[in-house]
């Protein structure tokens, strides 16, 4: 059985804080609840009070003798037309009827929506709602505004006690209660839609806590089981904490739509679908200034866009500024909400993002008042850009920002306090051109080799990467990597040479070089170059034995911000029993350690988010990764930058 509910609308801003947790006027009390063999009988009287304390009482619920129409012996009354708007009135609305004091349905097995409508009369707003969440029937109950949950998104009535509709939202005159009845002995889980996710090739899908997307009134989260089906290439794993991990096969791009199913101990289930996409390439860098002016011609400028050095937090290097709390309402101010959902900044510049991005611009007009005008340049980046009001586009529907260069909010719409901008940027899939003409200029047998090359051509260059091995290899498969973590000069596009430290003795070393851009595009590898000097044979070892071959450890990205991927190659599935990966600080203390699972071809991949063995976030600084497999050890320096 599929149970669904509306997703929480992303347009709800800080006004939602005014809605949740307020003192109520809508009192819901359980009047009766007695299970029968065919139905569960319950009724919930609702007292609605307006701003002048005028009140009215209506009732919804389930009764075995009820119908969905007028039922006089139950006291149902069809009401006359609405009285003049100056009088307070409330009622349930049924299909084909003007209104009812009672809305009682005769089955527990059908999902339903109870529509509540009122006119507040001269008493006005605020209208406040309150209920006893411990006195509700076995069911899933969500209450929201009657406009599709745009202003008050579906709120689980078992998790909060109250709602309030402030004077600011006086255009809200109706609410809906969505009921998914429970089946004895317990309720069905209700699963929220899990959002689609997109990453670019080389990036990793963020972890997802599935507890945030399900509600079961009679079952704790740790008693629910999750299943992911229909996937073909992507690997979906749910750990013991119900956190979803998605693994992307190396080199895979495409999209998969999978089904998430949650099952409670009674066998009740719910499911939803989500699409996971891996897109080749990355986004180009761009920024767009927004000039906002109020009725007194006071002006402020905000900035949104994508920048390779940007982040999802305050980034002082880009001029982003952590702002204090909003000033008094008489002061004109303009801000952008950063993706963490809590921090306001003069800029919202994302370092990396899915193809569809929401930027939230907010203001307070100050004493200058309305109209408020927002302007931008017609010279926008490639892609699609739409702007709408922050109330879900109810008053200012989505406008193509390429067709106009400003939006003006008139004085009569002074309840609009912001705009939402949706950006669909063009994907940049162009790899770097070059480098080329790779040469080995000198070498010290068993110690190092000096290389030279002609630089690449790339507008958004990131770093050079030298691949090398003791045997000839094709364009991408080599056991060793030398990049900017060993030589920071490789982060400069103009660098024409480096000296590579070779890890083990060999008769010859072979080299190729390639370039990466900031969006994860990698250029073709250069020609194969080799040293000409000979070195002693492997001491005391057969070069073909497992103990003679080195372990290859590669980390990207490095420095580490929120997450890094660690690749390890050269392991042997037969002889390397449980290779160990350890993290050491500069004092030589082991702060984290775990066992690696050797994969096909002696390769393995894992991720690290900068946490120690106790789950605490480590401080920024230099750390060392160490892989130990039998008698073989490999270490690599990493930088944790927060």
VEXDREN-2710 file (C-alpha; in Angstrom, 1 decimal):
% VEXDREN-2710
k/r/px/py/pz
1/UNK/0.0/0.0/0.0
2/UNK/1.4/3.4/-0.9
3/UNK/0.9/6.3/1.5
4/UNK/2.0/9.8/0.4
5/UNK/1.9/13.3/1.8
6/UNK/2.9/16.7/0.4
7/UNK/6.6/17.6/0.5
8/UNK/7.5/20.6/2.7
9/UNK/7.5/23.7/0.5
10/UNK/11.0/25.3/0.2
11/UNK/9.4/28.7/0.1
12/UNK/8.5/28.8/3.8
13/UNK/10.9/31.2/5.5
14/UNK/11.4/32.5/9.0
15/UNK/7.7/33.4/9.3
16/UNK/7.1/29.6/9.8
17/UNK/8.6/30.2/13.3
18/UNK/5.6/32.4/14.0
19/UNK/3.3/29.5/13.1
20/UNK/4.7/26.6/15.1
21/UNK/4.6/26.6/18.9
22/UNK/2.1/29.4/19.5
23/UNK/-0.7/29.6/22.1
24/UNK/-3.8/28.1/20.5
25/UNK/-7.3/28.7/19.7
26/UNK/-8.2/25.6/17.8
27/UNK/-8.7/23.0/20.5
28/UNK/-8.9/19.3/19.4
29/UNK/-10.1/16.9/22.1
30/UNK/-10.7/13.2/21.6
31/UNK/-14.4/12.6/22.4
32/UNK/-14.7/8.9/21.7
33/UNK/-12.5/6.1/20.5
34/UNK/-13.7/2.5/20.6
35/UNK/-12.5/-0.1/18.0
36/UNK/-15.1/-2.3/16.4
37/UNK/-14.7/-5.3/14.1
38/UNK/-15.3/-3.1/11.1
39/UNK/-14.5/0.5/12.0
40/UNK/-12.8/2.6/14.6
41/UNK/-15.1/5.2/16.0
42/UNK/-13.7/8.6/17.0
43/UNK/-14.8/12.2/16.9
44/UNK/-12.7/15.3/17.4
45/UNK/-14.5/18.6/18.3
46/UNK/-12.7/21.7/17.2
47/UNK/-13.1/25.0/18.9
48/UNK/-12.1/28.0/16.6
49/UNK/-11.6/31.4/18.2
50/UNK/-10.8/34.6/16.3
51/UNK/-8.8/37.6/17.5
52/UNK/-11.7/39.0/19.5
53/UNK/-12.2/35.7/21.3
54/UNK/-15.4/34.9/19.4
55/UNK/-15.7/31.1/19.1
56/UNK/-17.5/28.3/17.3
57/UNK/-17.3/24.6/17.5
58/UNK/-17.3/22.0/14.7
59/UNK/-16.5/18.3/14.8
60/UNK/-14.7/15.9/12.4
61/UNK/-13.9/12.2/12.7
62/UNK/-15.2/8.7/12.0
63/UNK/-18.6/7.2/13.1
64/UNK/-20.0/3.8/11.9
65/UNK/-23.4/5.4/11.3
66/UNK/-22.2/8.5/9.6
67/UNK/-22.2/9.3/5.9
68/UNK/-20.3/11.9/3.8
69/UNK/-23.5/13.9/3.4
70/UNK/-26.2/15.3/5.7
71/UNK/-27.1/12.9/8.5
72/UNK/-29.8/14.5/10.7
73/UNK/-29.9/11.8/13.4
74/UNK/-26.2/12.5/14.1
75/UNK/-27.0/16.2/14.4
76/UNK/-25.4/17.2/11.0
77/UNK/-26.7/20.5/9.8
78/UNK/-26.4/22.0/6.3
79/UNK/-25.7/25.6/6.9
80/UNK/-27.2/28.6/5.0
81/UNK/-25.1/30.8/2.8
82/UNK/-22.2/32.6/4.5
83/UNK/-23.3/35.6/6.6
84/UNK/-21.9/39.1/6.0
85/UNK/-18.1/39.2/6.3
86/UNK/-18.3/41.3/9.4
87/UNK/-19.7/38.2/11.3
88/UNK/-17.5/35.4/12.6
89/UNK/-18.3/31.9/11.2
90/UNK/-16.6/28.6/10.6
91/UNK/-17.7/25.3/9.1
92/UNK/-16.5/22.2/7.2
93/UNK/-16.9/22.2/3.5
94/UNK/-18.1/19.0/1.7
95/UNK/-18.4/18.3/-2.0
96/UNK/-21.8/19.6/-3.1
97/UNK/-22.6/21.3/0.2
98/UNK/-22.4/24.8/1.4
99/UNK/-21.0/23.7/4.8
100/UNK/-21.5/21.5/7.8
101/UNK/-21.1/21.6/11.6
102/UNK/-20.2/17.9/11.5
103/UNK/-18.0/16.1/9.0
104/UNK/-18.1/12.4/10.0
105/UNK/-17.0/9.7/7.6
106/UNK/-18.1/6.1/8.0
107/UNK/-14.9/4.1/7.3
108/UNK/-11.4/4.0/8.9
109/UNK/-9.8/2.4/5.9
110/UNK/-9.9/5.3/3.4
111/UNK/-7.6/8.3/3.5
112/UNK/-9.5/11.6/3.6
113/UNK/-9.2/15.4/3.8
114/UNK/-11.3/17.5/6.1
115/UNK/-11.6/21.1/4.8
116/UNK/-12.1/23.8/7.4
117/UNK/-13.2/27.3/6.3
118/UNK/-13.8/30.5/8.3
119/UNK/-14.4/34.2/8.1
120/UNK/-13.0/36.0/11.1
121/UNK/-15.4/38.8/11.1
122/UNK/-14.6/42.1/12.9
123/UNK/-12.5/40.1/15.4
124/UNK/-9.7/39.6/12.9
125/UNK/-6.4/37.8/13.3
126/UNK/-4.4/36.2/14.7
127/UNK/-6.2/32.8/14.4
128/UNK/-4.5/30.3/16.6
129/UNK/-4.7/26.5/16.5
130/UNK/-4.0/24.1/19.4
131/UNK/-4.6/20.4/20.0
132/UNK/-3.8/17.6/22.4
133/UNK/-1.4/15.4/20.4
134/UNK/-1.7/12.6/23.0
135/UNK/-5.5/12.4/22.6
136/UNK/-5.6/11.8/18.8
137/UNK/-6.8/8.5/17.3
138/UNK/-4.6/5.8/15.8
139/UNK/-3.9/7.5/12.4
140/UNK/-1.6/9.8/10.7
141/UNK/-2.9/13.4/10.9
142/UNK/-1.3/16.3/9.1
143/UNK/-2.7/19.8/9.2
144/UNK/-1.8/22.5/6.6
145/UNK/-3.2/25.6/4.9
146/UNK/-5.9/25.1/2.4
147/UNK/-3.7/26.3/-0.5
148/UNK/-1.6/23.2/-1.1
149/UNK/0.7/23.7/1.9
150/UNK/2.4/26.8/0.4
151/UNK/2.3/28.9/3.5
152/UNK/1.8/26.4/6.3
153/UNK/3.3/23.1/5.1
154/UNK/1.9/19.8/6.3
155/UNK/2.5/19.6/10.0
156/UNK/2.5/16.3/11.9
157/UNK/-0.1/16.8/14.6
158/UNK/1.5/14.1/16.7
159/UNK/4.8/16.0/16.9
160/UNK/3.7/19.6/17.7
161/UNK/1.0/21.0/19.9
162/UNK/0.0/24.2/18.2
163/UNK/-0.1/26.5/15.1
164/UNK/-0.9/30.2/14.8
165/UNK/-1.9/32.2/11.7
166/UNK/-0.6/35.7/12.3
167/UNK/-2.0/39.0/11.1
168/UNK/0.6/39.0/8.3
169/UNK/-1.1/36.0/6.8
170/UNK/-4.7/37.2/7.0
171/UNK/-5.3/36.0/3.5
172/UNK/-5.4/32.4/4.9
173/UNK/-9.0/31.6/5.5
174/UNK/-9.0/27.8/5.4
175/UNK/-7.1/24.7/6.7
176/UNK/-7.1/21.1/5.8
177/UNK/-6.6/18.0/7.9
178/UNK/-5.2/15.0/6.0
179/UNK/-6.0/11.7/7.7
180/UNK/-4.3/8.4/6.9
181/UNK/-6.2/6.0/9.2
182/UNK/-4.3/3.4/11.2
183/UNK/-5.1/-0.3/11.0
184/UNK/-5.3/-2.2/14.3
185/UNK/-3.1/-2.9/16.1
186/UNK/-1.1/0.1/14.9
187/UNK/-0.8/2.9/12.4
188/UNK/0.8/2.8/9.0
189/UNK/4.1/4.6/8.4
190/UNK/3.7/7.8/6.4
191/UNK/6.7/8.5/4.1
192/UNK/7.5/12.0/2.8
193/UNK/8.8/12.2/-0.7
194/UNK/12.6/11.8/-0.7
195/UNK/14.1/14.5/-2.9
196/UNK/15.9/13.8/-6.1
197/UNK/19.7/14.2/-5.9
198/UNK/22.3/15.2/-8.5
199/UNK/26.1/15.2/-8.4
200/UNK/28.7/15.7/-11.0
201/UNK/31.2/13.0/-12.1
202/UNK/33.8/12.6/-9.4
203/UNK/31.6/14.0/-6.6
204/UNK/29.9/12.0/-3.9
205/UNK/26.2/12.0/-3.0
206/UNK/25.6/13.5/0.5
207/UNK/24.4/11.2/3.2
208/UNK/20.7/11.2/3.9
209/UNK/19.1/10.6/7.3
210/UNK/15.9/8.6/6.4
211/UNK/14.4/9.3/9.8
212/UNK/13.7/12.8/8.5
213/UNK/11.3/11.4/5.8
214/UNK/9.0/9.1/7.8
215/UNK/6.5/9.2/10.6
216/UNK/4.8/6.3/12.3
217/UNK/2.8/7.4/15.4
218/UNK/3.2/4.0/17.1
219/UNK/6.6/2.9/16.0
220/UNK/10.0/4.5/16.9
221/UNK/12.5/5.1/14.0
222/UNK/14.9/2.4/15.2
223/UNK/12.1/-0.3/14.7
224/UNK/11.5/0.6/11.1
225/UNK/13.2/-1.2/8.2
226/UNK/14.2/0.5/5.0
227/UNK/14.7/-1.1/1.5
228/UNK/15.9/0.4/-1.7
229/UNK/15.0/-1.4/-5.0
230/UNK/15.1/-1.0/-8.7
231/UNK/18.7/0.2/-8.7
232/UNK/21.0/-1.2/-11.4
233/UNK/24.4/0.5/-11.2
234/UNK/24.3/2.8/-8.1
235/UNK/24.9/1.1/-4.8
236/UNK/22.4/2.1/-2.0
237/UNK/23.2/1.1/1.6
238/UNK/21.3/2.0/4.8
239/UNK/23.4/1.7/7.9
240/UNK/22.2/0.9/11.5
241/UNK/21.3/4.5/12.1
242/UNK/19.1/4.6/9.0
243/UNK/21.5/6.8/7.2
244/UNK/21.6/6.3/3.4
245/UNK/25.0/6.0/1.6
246/UNK/25.1/6.0/-2.2
247/UNK/28.2/4.7/-4.0
248/UNK/28.9/5.6/-7.6
249/UNK/30.8/3.1/-9.7
250/UNK/34.0/4.6/-11.1
251/UNK/33.4/6.4/-14.4
252/UNK/29.6/5.9/-14.3
253/UNK/27.3/8.7/-15.4
254/UNK/23.5/8.5/-15.9
255/UNK/20.3/8.5/-13.8
256/UNK/18.4/5.8/-11.8
257/UNK/15.0/6.0/-10.3
258/UNK/14.7/3.8/-7.2
259/UNK/11.9/2.9/-4.8
260/UNK/12.3/3.5/-1.1
261/UNK/10.2/1.3/1.1
262/UNK/9.8/1.5/4.9
263/UNK/8.2/-1.4/6.8
264/UNK/7.1/-1.3/10.5
265/UNK/7.1/-4.4/12.8
266/UNK/3.4/-5.1/12.0
267/UNK/4.2/-5.4/8.3
268/UNK/2.6/-2.0/7.4
269/UNK/4.6/-0.3/4.7
270/UNK/4.9/2.9/2.6
271/UNK/7.0/3.8/-0.4
272/UNK/8.2/6.6/-2.5
273/UNK/10.4/7.1/-5.5
274/UNK/13.5/9.3/-6.1
275/UNK/15.9/9.8/-9.0
276/UNK/19.7/9.9/-8.5
277/UNK/21.7/11.4/-11.3
278/UNK/25.5/11.6/-12.0
279/UNK/26.2/14.4/-14.5
280/UNK/29.4/14.6/-16.5
281/UNK/31.4/17.7/-15.9
282/UNK/30.7/20.6/-13.6
283/UNK/29.2/24.1/-13.5
284/UNK/31.0/27.1/-14.8
285/UNK/31.8/30.0/-12.4
286/UNK/29.4/33.0/-12.4
287/UNK/28.1/35.6/-10.1
288/UNK/25.1/38.0/-10.5
289/UNK/24.6/41.2/-8.4
290/UNK/21.1/42.1/-7.3
291/UNK/20.4/45.8/-6.6
292/UNK/17.5/46.3/-4.2
293/UNK/16.0/49.8/-3.5
294/UNK/13.0/50.8/-1.3
295/UNK/10.5/53.6/-1.7
296/UNK/13.0/56.2/-0.4
297/UNK/15.6/55.1/-3.0
298/UNK/17.9/53.6/-0.4
299/UNK/19.9/50.9/-2.1
300/UNK/21.6/47.7/-1.1
301/UNK/23.4/45.1/-3.3
302/UNK/23.4/41.3/-2.8
303/UNK/25.2/38.6/-4.8
304/UNK/24.2/35.1/-5.9
305/UNK/26.0/32.6/-8.1
306/UNK/28.6/29.9/-8.3
307/UNK/32.3/30.3/-7.7
308/UNK/35.0/27.6/-7.7
309/UNK/36.2/29.0/-4.3
310/UNK/32.8/29.5/-2.9
311/UNK/31.3/27.4/-0.1
312/UNK/28.0/26.7/1.6
313/UNK/29.1/28.7/4.6
314/UNK/30.5/32.2/5.1
315/UNK/33.6/32.6/2.8
316/UNK/35.5/35.8/3.8
317/UNK/37.9/35.4/0.7
318/UNK/34.9/36.1/-1.5
319/UNK/33.6/39.0/0.6
320/UNK/30.8/37.0/2.2
321/UNK/29.9/38.5/5.5
322/UNK/28.3/36.9/8.5
323/UNK/25.6/39.5/9.4
324/UNK/24.2/40.2/12.8
325/UNK/20.5/39.7/13.6
326/UNK/18.1/41.8/11.6
327/UNK/18.2/45.5/12.6
328/UNK/15.1/47.4/13.8
329/UNK/12.3/47.4/11.3
330/UNK/12.9/51.1/10.6
331/UNK/16.2/50.2/9.0
332/UNK/16.5/49.2/5.4
333/UNK/18.4/45.9/5.0
334/UNK/18.9/43.2/2.3
335/UNK/20.2/39.6/2.8
336/UNK/20.6/36.2/1.1
337/UNK/19.9/33.0/3.0
338/UNK/22.8/30.5/2.7
339/UNK/22.1/26.8/2.1
340/UNK/22.6/25.9/5.8
341/UNK/19.1/27.5/6.3
342/UNK/20.3/29.6/9.3
343/UNK/22.9/32.0/8.1
344/UNK/22.2/35.3/6.4
345/UNK/24.9/36.8/4.2
346/UNK/25.6/39.6/1.8
347/UNK/26.4/36.9/-0.7
348/UNK/25.2/33.4/-1.5
349/UNK/27.9/31.9/-3.7
350/UNK/27.8/28.1/-3.9
351/UNK/31.1/26.2/-4.4
352/UNK/29.4/23.2/-6.0
353/UNK/25.7/22.5/-6.5
354/UNK/23.2/20.5/-8.4
355/UNK/22.0/21.8/-11.7
356/UNK/18.9/23.4/-10.1
357/UNK/19.6/25.9/-7.4
358/UNK/17.3/28.0/-5.1
359/UNK/18.6/31.4/-3.9
360/UNK/16.5/33.3/-1.3
361/UNK/16.6/37.1/-1.2
362/UNK/15.0/38.8/1.7
363/UNK/14.6/42.4/2.9
364/UNK/13.0/44.7/5.3
365/UNK/12.0/48.0/3.6
366/UNK/12.6/50.2/6.6
367/UNK/11.1/53.6/7.0
368/UNK/11.5/54.1/3.2
369/UNK/8.7/51.6/2.7
370/UNK/7.3/50.2/-0.5
371/UNK/7.5/50.0/-3.5
372/UNK/10.6/47.8/-3.4
373/UNK/12.4/47.3/-6.7
374/UNK/14.9/44.5/-7.4
375/UNK/17.2/44.9/-10.5
376/UNK/19.8/42.8/-12.2
377/UNK/21.9/42.9/-15.4
378/UNK/20.5/41.4/-18.6
379/UNK/24.0/39.8/-19.1
380/UNK/23.1/36.6/-17.2
381/UNK/25.2/33.3/-17.5
382/UNK/24.2/30.5/-19.8
383/UNK/21.1/28.7/-18.5
384/UNK/17.6/29.5/-17.2
385/UNK/16.8/31.9/-14.4
386/UNK/13.4/32.5/-12.9
387/UNK/12.2/34.8/-10.1
388/UNK/9.0/34.7/-8.1
389/UNK/7.7/36.0/-4.8
390/UNK/8.7/34.3/-1.6
391/UNK/5.1/33.1/-1.0
392/UNK/5.4/30.3/-3.6
393/UNK/4.8/32.6/-6.6
394/UNK/1.2/33.3/-5.5
395/UNK/1.3/37.0/-6.3
396/UNK/4.4/37.3/-8.5
397/UNK/4.4/34.0/-10.5
398/UNK/7.7/32.8/-12.0
399/UNK/9.2/35.3/-14.4
400/UNK/12.0/34.6/-16.9
401/UNK/14.8/36.9/-15.8
402/UNK/16.1/37.1/-19.4
403/UNK/12.8/38.8/-20.5
404/UNK/12.9/41.5/-17.8
405/UNK/15.6/43.2/-15.7
406/UNK/13.6/44.2/-12.7
407/UNK/10.7/43.3/-10.4
408/UNK/8.7/45.9/-8.5
409/UNK/6.6/45.0/-5.4
410/UNK/3.9/47.7/-5.0
411/UNK/2.8/49.2/-1.7
412/UNK/-0.4/47.1/-1.6
413/UNK/1.7/44.0/-1.5
414/UNK/3.9/45.0/1.4
415/UNK/3.4/41.6/3.0
416/UNK/5.9/40.3/0.3
417/UNK/9.3/40.5/2.0
418/UNK/11.5/38.6/-0.5
419/UNK/12.1/36.9/-3.8
420/UNK/13.1/33.4/-4.7
421/UNK/15.4/32.8/-7.6
422/UNK/15.6/29.4/-9.3
423/UNK/18.8/29.0/-11.4
424/UNK/19.3/26.1/-13.9
425/UNK/22.9/26.7/-15.1
426/UNK/24.4/25.1/-18.2
427/UNK/26.7/22.2/-17.4
428/UNK/30.4/22.6/-18.4
429/UNK/31.7/19.4/-19.7
430/UNK/34.8/20.7/-21.6
431/UNK/38.0/19.1/-20.3
432/UNK/41.3/20.9/-20.2
433/UNK/43.5/20.9/-23.4
434/UNK/46.9/19.5/-22.7
435/UNK/49.5/19.4/-21.1
436/UNK/51.8/17.9/-23.7
437/UNK/55.5/17.2/-24.6
438/UNK/56.3/15.5/-21.4
439/UNK/60.0/14.8/-20.9
440/UNK/62.2/13.3/-18.2
441/UNK/65.0/15.8/-17.8
442/UNK/67.0/14.0/-15.1
443/UNK/66.7/11.3/-12.6
444/UNK/68.4/9.8/-9.5
445/UNK/68.0/6.0/-9.5
446/UNK/65.6/4.9/-6.9
447/UNK/65.2/8.4/-5.5
448/UNK/63.6/11.0/-7.9
449/UNK/63.0/12.0/-11.4
450/UNK/62.7/15.6/-12.8
451/UNK/60.0/16.2/-15.5
452/UNK/59.2/19.1/-17.9
453/UNK/56.1/19.8/-20.1
454/UNK/54.2/22.3/-22.1
455/UNK/51.3/23.8/-19.9
456/UNK/47.7/23.1/-20.6
457/UNK/44.9/25.5/-21.7
458/UNK/42.0/25.7/-19.3
459/UNK/39.9/28.7/-18.1
460/UNK/39.1/27.1/-14.7
461/UNK/42.3/25.2/-14.0
462/UNK/42.7/23.2/-10.8
463/UNK/45.9/21.2/-10.7
464/UNK/48.3/18.9/-12.6
465/UNK/48.5/15.2/-11.7
466/UNK/51.5/13.0/-12.6
467/UNK/50.8/9.3/-13.1
468/UNK/53.8/7.0/-12.9
469/UNK/54.8/3.3/-12.6
470/UNK/57.8/1.0/-12.8
471/UNK/56.3/-0.6/-15.9
472/UNK/54.7/0.9/-19.0
473/UNK/51.0/1.7/-18.6
474/UNK/48.0/3.0/-20.6
475/UNK/46.6/6.4/-20.3
476/UNK/44.9/6.2/-16.9
477/UNK/46.0/3.1/-15.0
478/UNK/49.2/3.6/-12.9
479/UNK/50.1/2.6/-9.3
480/UNK/51.5/6.0/-8.3
481/UNK/50.2/9.6/-8.3
482/UNK/52.1/12.8/-7.8
483/UNK/49.9/15.9/-7.5
484/UNK/49.7/19.3/-5.7
485/UNK/49.6/17.7/-2.3
486/UNK/53.2/16.7/-2.8
487/UNK/54.1/19.8/-4.9
488/UNK/51.9/22.9/-4.4
489/UNK/53.3/24.4/-7.6
490/UNK/51.2/21.9/-9.5
491/UNK/48.2/24.1/-8.7
492/UNK/49.5/26.8/-11.1
493/UNK/48.6/26.4/-14.8
494/UNK/51.9/28.0/-15.7
495/UNK/54.0/25.4/-14.0
496/UNK/56.2/23.6/-16.5
497/UNK/58.1/21.0/-14.4
498/UNK/58.4/19.2/-11.1
499/UNK/60.6/16.6/-9.4
500/UNK/58.8/13.4/-8.5
501/UNK/60.1/11.3/-5.5
502/UNK/59.9/7.6/-6.5
503/UNK/58.6/5.3/-3.7
504/UNK/60.6/2.1/-4.5
505/UNK/63.7/1.1/-6.6
506/UNK/63.1/0.0/-10.2
507/UNK/65.1/-0.3/-13.4
508/UNK/63.0/2.4/-15.0
509/UNK/60.1/4.6/-14.3
510/UNK/57.4/5.7/-16.8
511/UNK/55.4/8.9/-16.5
512/UNK/52.3/10.6/-17.9
513/UNK/50.7/13.9/-16.9
514/UNK/47.1/15.3/-17.1
515/UNK/45.2/18.3/-15.9
516/UNK/42.0/18.8/-13.8
517/UNK/39.6/21.7/-13.8
518/UNK/37.7/22.9/-10.8
519/UNK/34.5/21.2/-12.0
520/UNK/35.9/17.7/-12.0
521/UNK/36.7/17.5/-15.8
522/UNK/40.0/15.8/-16.5
523/UNK/42.0/16.2/-19.7
524/UNK/43.6/13.5/-21.7
525/UNK/46.9/12.1/-20.4
526/UNK/50.1/13.2/-22.1
527/UNK/52.6/11.1/-24.0
528/UNK/54.5/8.4/-22.1
529/UNK/58.0/9.4/-20.9
530/UNK/60.6/7.2/-19.1
531/UNK/63.8/7.4/-17.2
532/UNK/66.9/5.8/-18.8
533/UNK/69.0/4.9/-15.7
534/UNK/69.1/1.5/-14.2
535/UNK/68.9/0.8/-10.5
536/UNK/69.8/-2.2/-8.3
537/UNK/67.4/-5.1/-8.1
538/UNK/64.8/-5.3/-5.4
539/UNK/66.7/-6.1/-2.2
540/UNK/65.9/-9.5/-0.6
541/UNK/62.6/-9.7/-2.5
542/UNK/61.2/-11.2/-5.7
543/UNK/59.9/-8.2/-7.7
544/UNK/56.8/-10.3/-8.5
545/UNK/55.9/-11.1/-4.9
546/UNK/53.1/-9.2/-3.0
547/UNK/55.5/-7.9/-0.4
548/UNK/57.6/-6.3/-3.1
549/UNK/54.8/-4.3/-4.6
550/UNK/53.9/-0.9/-3.2
551/UNK/50.5/0.2/-1.9
552/UNK/49.0/3.2/-3.8
553/UNK/47.1/5.7/-1.7
554/UNK/45.2/8.6/-3.4
555/UNK/43.0/11.2/-1.7
556/UNK/40.6/13.7/-3.4
557/UNK/39.8/16.4/-2.6
558/UNK/42.8/17.4/-0.5
559/UNK/42.6/19.8/1.4
560/UNK/39.5/18.2/2.9
561/UNK/36.5/20.4/3.5
562/UNK/33.3/18.4/4.2
563/UNK/34.2/15.0/2.8
564/UNK/37.1/13.3/1.0
565/UNK/37.3/10.0/-1.0
566/UNK/40.3/7.7/-0.3
567/UNK/41.4/5.2/-2.9
568/UNK/43.8/2.4/-2.2
569/UNK/45.3/0.1/-4.8
570/UNK/48.0/-2.6/-4.9
571/UNK/46.2/-4.7/-2.2
572/UNK/46.0/-8.4/-2.7
573/UNK/42.6/-10.1/-2.1
574/UNK/44.3/-13.4/-1.3
575/UNK/47.2/-12.3/1.0
576/UNK/46.1/-8.9/2.4
577/UNK/43.8/-10.0/5.3
578/UNK/42.1/-6.9/6.6
579/UNK/44.3/-3.9/5.6
580/UNK/44.0/-1.2/8.2
581/UNK/43.6/2.6/7.4
582/UNK/44.6/4.9/10.3
583/UNK/44.6/8.7/10.7
584/UNK/47.4/10.3/12.8
585/UNK/47.8/13.9/14.0
586/UNK/51.0/15.8/14.0
587/UNK/51.8/14.5/17.6
588/UNK/51.7/11.0/16.2
589/UNK/48.5/10.0/18.0
590/UNK/46.1/7.7/16.1
591/UNK/42.7/9.5/16.1
592/UNK/40.8/7.2/13.8
593/UNK/41.2/3.6/12.5
594/UNK/39.2/1.2/10.5
595/UNK/39.5/-1.9/8.4
596/UNK/39.4/-1.8/4.6
597/UNK/37.6/-4.3/2.5
598/UNK/39.8/-5.4/-0.4
599/UNK/37.9/-5.1/-3.7
600/UNK/38.3/-6.5/-7.2
601/UNK/41.7/-6.0/-8.6
602/UNK/43.2/-5.2/-5.2
603/UNK/41.5/-1.8/-5.0
604/UNK/39.3/-0.3/-2.4
605/UNK/37.5/3.0/-1.8
606/UNK/36.2/4.7/1.3
607/UNK/35.3/8.1/2.6
608/UNK/36.3/10.2/5.6
609/UNK/34.5/13.4/6.8
610/UNK/37.1/14.6/9.3
611/UNK/35.7/12.9/12.4
612/UNK/37.8/11.0/15.0
613/UNK/37.0/7.6/16.5
614/UNK/34.6/9.2/19.0
615/UNK/32.5/10.9/16.3
616/UNK/34.0/14.4/17.1
617/UNK/35.0/16.7/14.3
618/UNK/38.8/17.2/14.2
619/UNK/40.3/20.6/14.2
620/UNK/41.7/22.1/11.0
621/UNK/45.3/21.2/10.3
622/UNK/47.7/18.6/8.9
623/UNK/47.1/14.8/9.4
624/UNK/48.6/11.6/8.0
625/UNK/46.8/8.7/6.5
626/UNK/48.5/5.3/6.9
627/UNK/47.5/2.1/5.2
628/UNK/49.0/-1.1/6.6
629/UNK/48.7/-4.5/4.8
630/UNK/50.9/-7.2/6.2
631/UNK/54.5/-5.9/6.1
632/UNK/53.7/-3.1/3.6
633/UNK/52.9/0.4/4.7
634/UNK/51.9/3.5/2.8
635/UNK/51.4/7.0/4.2
636/UNK/50.0/10.2/2.7
637/UNK/49.7/13.8/4.1
638/UNK/46.3/15.4/4.1
639/UNK/45.1/18.9/5.2
640/UNK/41.8/19.3/7.0
641/UNK/40.4/22.8/6.2
642/UNK/37.1/23.9/7.7
END
